[in-house]
Amino acid sequence: MLSSSSTTVKNLPLKRRLCFLLKLVCFVSSVLIFCEFLIYYVVIFQCCWPDVKGGAHMSEKETSASVLKAIILADTHLLGEIKGHWLDKLRREWQMERSFQTALWLLQPDIVFILGDVFDEGKWSSPQAWADDVRRFRKMFKCPVSTELVVMVGNHDIGFHYEMTTYKVNRFEKVFNFTSGKLITRKGINFVLVNSVAMEGDGCAVCSTSEAKLVALSHKLNCSQQKLNHSNKGCSHVEKLPASEPILLQHYPLYRKSDAECTGEDSAPPEEKNIAFKEKYDVLSREASQKLLWWFQPRLILSGHTHSACEVLHAGKVPEISVPSFSWRNRNNPSFIMGSITPTDFSLQKCFLPFESRVFTIYCAAGVLLVILVLAHVQLLTPPFYFAQRLISKHKAV
């Protein structure tokens, strides 16, 4: 009997240590699960599709049939083998994958547009590195059959104009089925895809081909809208498209002097807002911008490239939305745009992703609490409860 009792007493500390260790594992696991999975659902669940005019007077069936739900994001910048550190890749690509897949699951869009700079080193990538980057992209941004994915080209995908080659352009077009001057029509809504890197205006082979396609598409759209400046004879043999005014999708923004007039928490930092933009590098040239506005007379322009948000009104009537980067690597508060679009109207709403600083704060707070618990358990730190209890007992003794 005595030996049995002594064995039980000896096993108590071991059981307590195992129990404490189990609690620590549960605590750490809970923090990891929340910060790496659940936080994306908590944050994106708060986003909802904006209402489009007329939607309130339509039945639910009519609304779903006539309104196109689109997600627009930009500048994912998947890191390459040259400048990409493995830890940076792991952290930022996991963030984008979880954000994207969570958004798809919660919001169920009809179509997703990515406005260029999909890769960070597409302009340098060897065939092997390019294949690896494409494989990672397809895993991260995999869409269900019900959601269409449309990808524009950016300067990091094929290089700035002086780095752009036919080989790089064809490589990108083959993977993403992208061509400049391509028209996508969904639910009677016309989207024009522009290779803004090729809007240099210097007559290069890629530029000339791209501009020729845009001019031809402009003619088709204008004929379909029965513009007065097109005679019936000139449009008699032209394929008729939906009469909806087009939406332009491109990587570079149209020309603007700077981001000085941009507002909002995800606009450029104050120290960067007044820096003048360089034409054909930060924004399109004045000439190229005027061409696109004149050719298409769009009702909306969506662009990326600057990594910051901005809203600009061109010619006093055409709104352009610069979409911020989708990656923590480029900003602390990434986001994407949710658009409810009809052939005659649209409504946009921004959806923020989890802030990187907030996730870091949660990890730091959890780490401090973990250290306190461990120190208290090994009696190197007196827990507040026992400290208060000792003070009370001493007071009573006096």
Secondary structure, 3 states (H helix, E strand, C coil): CHHHHHHHHHHHHHHHHHHHHHHHHHHHHHHHHHHHHHHHHHHHCCCCCCCCCCHHHCCHHHHHHHCEEEEEEECCCECCCCCCCHHHHHHHHHHHHHHHHHHHHHHCCCEEEECCCCECCCCCCCHHHHHHHHHHHHHHCCCCCCCEEEECCCHHHHCCCCCCCHHHHHHHHHHHCCCCCEEEEECCEEEEECCHHHCCCCCCHHHHHHHHHHHHHHHHHHHHCCCCCCCHHHHCCCCCCCCCCCEEECCCCCCCCCCCCCCCCCCCCHHHHCCCCCECCCECCHHHHHHHHHHHCCCEEEECCCCCCEEEEECCCEEEEECCECCCCCCCCCEEEEEEECCCCEEEEEEECCCHHHHHHHHHHHHHHHHHHHHHHCCCCCCHHHHHHHHHHHHHHC
